[in-house]
Amino acid sequence: MRQITIQEQGKANPEARTGTLPFLSAGFRPFFLLGAIWAAIAVPLWLAAYVHGYAVGGALPAAVWHAHEMISGFGAAAVAGFLLTAIPNWTGRLPVRGAPLAALAALWLAGRLALLGSAAIGPAGAALVDLAFPLALIAVVVRELVAGRNFHNVPVAIALSLLAASSALVHLHANDLAYTAALGERLGIAVLLLLIALVGGRIIPSFTRNWLAKARPGRMPAQPDGFDNACLLVILAGLAAWVAAPDSGFSGYAEIAAGLAAAARLSRWRGLATLREPLLFVLHAGYGWLAAGLALLGLNGLFAFLPPSSPVHALTVGAIGTMTLAVMTRASLGHTGRPLAAGRGTTAIYLLVTLAAALRVAAPLAGNAAILTSLAGLAWTSAFTLYVFLYAPILLGKKQ
């Protein structure tokens, strides 16, 4: 897939002076802010259920609600913010903004409220409200790609369709139509990880090359090539095997191969040379979580030396959490005309999400898992709360 980047500094995505509120002038603004707020709220709600037994999620069991909201709530918001910002760069068309963008954000928010209130409106009603957002987003993305004749990025519409399907599988379970919640969770996580593999493979070496070129360090990161594409296919195969047959021996070997393929890609991008710029190094760190999580998932499938939740949280809190914050901070700065450099607050965000991932992976191994899980949740919530505190003025305000 070509051109799968967010063009920095917003050169192909100007905030046109048409009277549109700044907050509704580009997709990253409402969706990054709403997604971060929800990430900061949803985890404490889950911890209240996990530690104290409080009821959340309405008709859904608390664990199923938690997984669904991290994938179809927070994860989908991050994907929407990225795509609605990137697509104008791919197509040369004006961005979705104003009332249409507000409508998409309202649909996303309605889905979150419907899931919380599904005990009152019923699981069928909650499903209809919740699925309206991914279906509307797919329609908007397909319209923009077709109108711009940008057919090489059609796979992103396929990825969105799979993300919608993952949510639908959870709702089938909630409505007692099929026992497919676990399958839906794996599918949703796999789609988000595949998007990280695809997008990360484009933006990480590109951004690294741009930054290193200014410092003239010599060797540059490898750019996408045939080896890179082969690694992507191995990652895709490993994720597909995990979704389809997570308990099979073949799946374990495929996941290990996927982790090694991700590590091989990462090794070509000169990550250690970016240590002094956290805004860039965090992208490498997030991709490192992808490689480690896939390998750990496969090794655990073969030898069962860890509780199953540890490898999954290396992929979710580690890879997805870190990469979403890395992209959200960078895009928020670049597309509002600010310097692409991490201050102390932004660096603290990265340290907090890394701490959250490490604690969540280790929690099941502790004598009292609830303590480390709660600390992981506190670190996660602190990371996203700090993002909201630092970046809400940027997202709500005008471009510099």
N, C-alpha and C positions, 0 to 999 in steps of 0.2 A: 504494500500500500504506500503510495507516494504522498508527499505533502502533508503528512499527518503531524503538523506542528501548530503551535500558537505563534504567530509572528509577533515578536516583541516590539514594544513601544507603540503598538497599535497602528502602524503605518497603513495597513490595508483595511483597517477597521476603525475609521475615525468616528468620534462621537459628534455626529452632525449637529449643527446648531439649528435644530428644528423646534425648540421648546420642550423636547422630551426631558423629563426629570433625569438627572445624572444616574440615579439608582437604576433606572430602567433603560439605560442607553446601550447596555451590552450584557450578554448572558452571564458572564462571570460575576457581575455585581450582586444580583439577588440570590443566585444559586449558591455561590461560595459562602455568602453570609448566612443564608438560611440553613445550608448544610452544616456549617460549623456550629451554629446555635443548637441545631438538633443533635449533633454529635455530643455536645456538652451536656444536653439534657437527658438524652435517651439512656446513656450508660448509668447515671445515678438511679434512674427509674428501674433499670434492670437489676442493679445492685440491691435496691430495696426489696425486690422480689427474691433474689438469690440468697441474701443474707438474712432478711427479716420475714420473708414469706408474704409480703404485700402483693396484692393482685394488680398486675398491669397487663396491657395488651387485650383487654376485653375478652372476646371469645377465643383468642389464641392462648395456648400455654405460654408462660413467661419466657421460656428459653426460645421458643419458636418466634415469638414477637421480637425478641432481642436480635436474633439473627436476621429476620426479615427487615427490621428497621435499619440495621447497619448496612444491609445490601440495597434494598429498594427505597430506603429513605435517604440516609447519608450518602451512600455510594452513588445512587442515581442522581442526586443533586450535584455531586462533584463532576460526574460525567456530563450532565446537562450543561453545567457552567463551562466546561472545557469545550464541548462541541459547538455550542452556540457562539462561542468566541472564535473558534478556529475556522468554522465553515465559511464565514465571509472572506477569510484569507484564501481559502481554497477556490471559491467560486467567483470572487470579485463583486458579489452582490452586497447590498446593504444588510446590516445585521438585523435579526429579529429584535425589536425593541418596542418601548411604549406599551400600549394596551395588550398586544399579543404576548409580549414577554410577561406582563403582569398576570395574564390569564394562565400561562403555563405555571408560573410560581404559585398561583392560587390553587391550581389543581394538585400540585405537589403537596401543599400545606393541607388541603382537604383530605388527602390520603392519609397523612399522619394523624389527623384528628379522627378520621373514620376508624382507623385501627385501634386507637385508644378507646373509642366509644362503641366498638363493635358489639359489646354485650347489650347495648341499648338498641342499636339499629339492625343487629343481626349480622351474621358472617357473610350472607349473600349481599346485603347492602354495602357492607364494608369493602367487599371485593370489587363491586362495581365502581365505587368511588375511588378506590386505590388504583385500579388498573386504568383509570381514565388518563392519568398523567403520562405513563410510559407510552400509551397508544397515541396520545396527542403529540408527544415529543417525536415519536417515529414519523408521524405524518409530516411534521414541520421539517425534520431533517431530510426526508425523502424529497419533499417539495423543493427545498433549497438545492440539493444536489442535482436533481433533474433539471431545474430551471437554469442552474449554472453549468449544466453539461459536465459535471465533475464526477464521472462514473467510476474513476479508480478508487474513490473513497466510499463507494456503496457498501463495502464490508462493515463500516461503522453502523449502518442501518441494520445489518444482520445482527451485529453484536447487541444493539438496542432491542431487537426482537427477542433474542435469547434472554436478555435481562428481564423483559416483560414476561416471557414464558416461565422464568424462575419464580417470579411473584405469583403467577397464575397457579403454578404447582402447589405453592404454599396455601393459596386460597382454596384449592380443591380439597386439600386435607382439612382445612378449617370448616368446610361445608360437608364433611364426611362423605365426599364423593370418591376419593382415592387417597391412599396413604403415601403421599408424594412430597411431604414437607422437607424431608432430609434430601431428597433428590433435587428439589428446588433450591435449597440452600447451597448445595455443592455446585449446581449450575450457575447460580448468581455469583458466587465467589470466583469460580473459574473464569467467567466472562470478565469480571473486573481485573483479574490477574492477567488475562490475555491482553486486555487493553493496556495494562501497564507494560507488558512485554513489547507490544507493538509501538506504543507512543514513546516509552522510555528508550527503545532502540533507535528512535529518530532524534529526540530532543537532547538526550544526555551527551552523545558524542558531538552533536552540533553545537550545543551551548558550551561544552568543554573546549572544543576547538576555538570558538570565538574568544573565550576568556584567555586561553593559553597563548593565542596569537599575539595578544597585547603584551604578555610577559616574555615572549620569545624563548620558550624553554627547550626548543629542539624538536623532539619527536612529538607528533600530534596523534590524537586518538584515531583508531581505525574507523572508517566510515562504513555504512551498510554495504554489504557485498554478498556474494554467493554463500560464503561461510555463515554470514549472519542469517540469511534466509533459511539455511539448513537448520541452524539452532532454533529458529522460530518454529519450524515444523516439529522439531523434537519437543519443544515446550508445549505446543498445541496437542501433540499426541499424549504427553504425560497428563495434561489437564483433562483431556477427553477420557482417558482411562480411569482417572480418579472419579469423574462424574458418573461414568457408566458402570464401573465395577470396582468400587473402592476397596473391597476385601480380597481381591484376587492377587495371586502372586505376580502375574504379568503387570498389574497396575503398579505394584511396588517398584519393579525394575524400571517401568516407564517414567515414574515420578523421579527416581534417582537420576535417570538420564536427562530429564527435563531440568533438574537442578544443576547438573553439570553443564548443560548447554547454556543456561542462564549465567553461570559463573564464567564460562568461556567468553561469552559476549562482554561481560563486565570487565574482565581482565584486559581487554583491548582498548579500554576507554580512558586510561590514565587517571583513575579516580584519586590516587594518593597525591597527585600533583595539585589537586584542588583543595587540599586540607585548609588552606588559609582563607578560603571563601566558603563559609557555611551554606550560603544560598545555592551553591553549585554542588558542594560535596554531599549535601543531603540527598540529592538525586541519586548519586552513586550508592549511598547507604540504603535508600529505599529499594533499589534494584538488588542490592546484596541480600536484603531480607527475602526477596523473591527466590533467589538462588538457594539460600539456606533453608527456607521453608519447604520448598519442593523436595530437596534432598532429604530433609528430616521426615517429611511426610512418607516418602518411599521407604526409607530405612525403618521407620516405625511400623509400616505396613508389613514388612518382612520379618522383623524381629520383636516387635511389640515391647520395646523397652521404655516407652513413655505412655502416659495417658493420651488418648486420641486428641484431646483438645489442645495439647501443646503445639504440635506442628500446625494445626489449623490457625491458631492465634499468631504463630510466627508469620503466616501468610496474610492474615486479616489486620491485626493491630500493627504488625511489623511492616509488611510490604504495602498494603492498601493504605493504612493510616499514615505512614511516613511519606509515601509518594503523593497522596492527595494534598497533604500540608505543604509539601515541597512545591507542587504545581500551583496551589492556591496562593501561596505567598509570592512566588515569582511572578505569576500572571497579574496579581493585584498591583504589584509595583510597576512592572513593565508596561501594562496597558493603561496606566494612569500617568505615564511620563516621569516616574520616579527612578532614581538610581537603582541599578540592579546590584544591591549589596545588602547583606543581612546585618542589622543592628543587634544590640544585645537582647532586645525583646524577642526578635525573630529567632535568634540562636537559641534562646531559652525554650521556645516552642519546639524546636527540633530535639533538644535534649529531653524534654518532657515526654514526647511521643516515643522516643527511643527507650526511655525508662519504662514507660507503660508496656511496651512490647516485651521487654526483657522480663519484667515482673509477671506479666500474664502467661508467658511461656513457662516460667518457673513455678507458678502458683500451684498447679496440680501435684508437684513433687513435694510441697511443704507439708508439714504435719497438720497445720490448720490452713487449708487452701483459701478459706474465706478472707484471711488477713491479707495475703499477698494479692488476691484478686481485688479486694477493696482498694489497696494501695495502687494497683495498676489502673483501676478505674479513676482514682483521684488524679493520677498523673495524666491520663487521657483527657479527662474533663478540664484539667488545668491548661493543657496544651491548646485545646480548642477555645476555651474561655479567653485565653491570652490572645489568640488569633482574633477573636471578635473584638476585644478591647483595643488592640493595636490597629486593626484593619477596617473596622466598621467606618471610621471617619473617612478613610480612603475610598471605600466602596460606595458610601453614601454621597460623597462630595464630587467636585468637578475634577476633570483631568488637569494636571498642572500645566 
